[in-house]
Amino acid sequence: MEIVINHKEYLEVLLTGRLDTTTSVELDSKMKETEIKEDLVVLDFTNLEYISSAGLRVLLSLKKTLEANGKALEIHNINEIVKEVFNVTGFINVLTIK
């Protein structure tokens, strides 16, 4: 998986590939080592092909950490495969999806 981070008026995180057991550790580490000054973190899923339960756990952990620090998380540009996983797991109601 490729992770690209851009500091704009918000923190943009572009994900390409699969967010699964192996790559979720990479995303978790990358987000923990990134200094987040922005009030909003946007995960752009335009090129995300798949997400597993391990990926969902990382998203939930990130959301909780950000909210504890007065920041917000949004998920943008999800495809139908990822949207179906969000629907089945109930994450569609937990995360802000735009």
C-alpha positions in Angstrom: 0.0 0.0 0.0 1.1 3.5 -0.7 0.5 6.3 1.8 0.9 10.0 0.7 0.5 12.7 3.3 -0.1 16.3 2.3 -0.4 19.3 4.7 -3.0 21.7 3.4 -5.7 23.6 5.2 -6.4 20.0 6.4 -4.2 16.9 6.6 -4.8 14.9 3.5 -3.9 11.2 3.5 -4.0 9.5 0.1 -4.2 5.7 0.3 -3.5 3.4 -2.7 -3.9 -0.4 -2.6 -5.3 -2.6 0.1 -5.7 -1.7 3.8 -5.4 -5.2 5.4 -3.7 -6.9 8.3 -0.2 -6.2 6.9 -0.7 -2.6 5.7 -2.9 -1.4 8.6 0.2 -1.6 10.8 2.0 0.7 8.3 -0.9 3.2 8.3 -1.1 3.2 12.1 2.6 3.8 12.4 2.6 6.6 9.8 -0.3 8.4 11.5 1.3 8.2 14.9 4.6 9.6 13.7 3.0 12.4 11.7 2.6 15.7 13.5 -1.0 16.7 13.0 -1.4 20.5 13.4 -4.5 20.7 11.3 -8.0 20.4 12.8 -9.2 18.0 10.1 -7.7 14.8 8.8 -9.1 13.6 5.4 -8.5 10.0 4.3 -8.9 9.9 0.5 -9.9 6.4 -0.5 -10.1 7.2 -4.3 -7.4 4.5 -4.9 -8.2 2.2 -2.0 -9.2 -1.2 -3.4 -10.0 -3.1 -0.2 -10.3 -2.8 3.6 -10.2 -5.5 6.2 -11.3 -5.6 9.8 -7.7 -4.7 10.7 -8.0 -1.6 8.6 -11.3 -0.7 10.2 -9.7 -1.0 13.7 -7.0 1.5 12.7 -9.6 3.9 11.4 -11.6 3.7 14.7 -8.4 4.1 16.7 -7.4 7.1 14.6 -10.9 8.7 15.0 -10.8 8.3 18.8 -7.3 9.7 19.1 -8.2 12.7 16.9 -11.4 13.5 18.7 -9.6 13.3 22.1 -7.4 16.1 20.7 -10.2 18.2 19.4 -9.7 17.2 15.8 -12.0 15.5 13.2 -11.7 12.6 10.7 -13.4 12.4 7.4 -13.3 9.6 4.8 -13.6 10.8 1.2 -14.2 9.1 -2.2 -14.9 5.5 -1.1 -15.7 3.0 -3.8 -18.6 0.5 -3.7 -16.5 -2.4 -2.4 -15.3 -0.4 0.6 -18.7 1.2 1.1 -20.3 -2.3 1.3 -17.8 -3.2 4.1 -18.7 0.0 5.9 -22.4 -0.9 5.6 -22.1 -4.5 6.7 -19.9 -3.6 9.8 -21.9 -0.5 10.8 -18.9 1.8 10.2 -21.0 3.8 7.8 -22.7 5.2 11.0 -19.5 5.6 13.0 -17.2 7.5 10.5 -17.9 10.7 8.6 -18.0 9.8 5.0 -18.2 12.4 2.2 
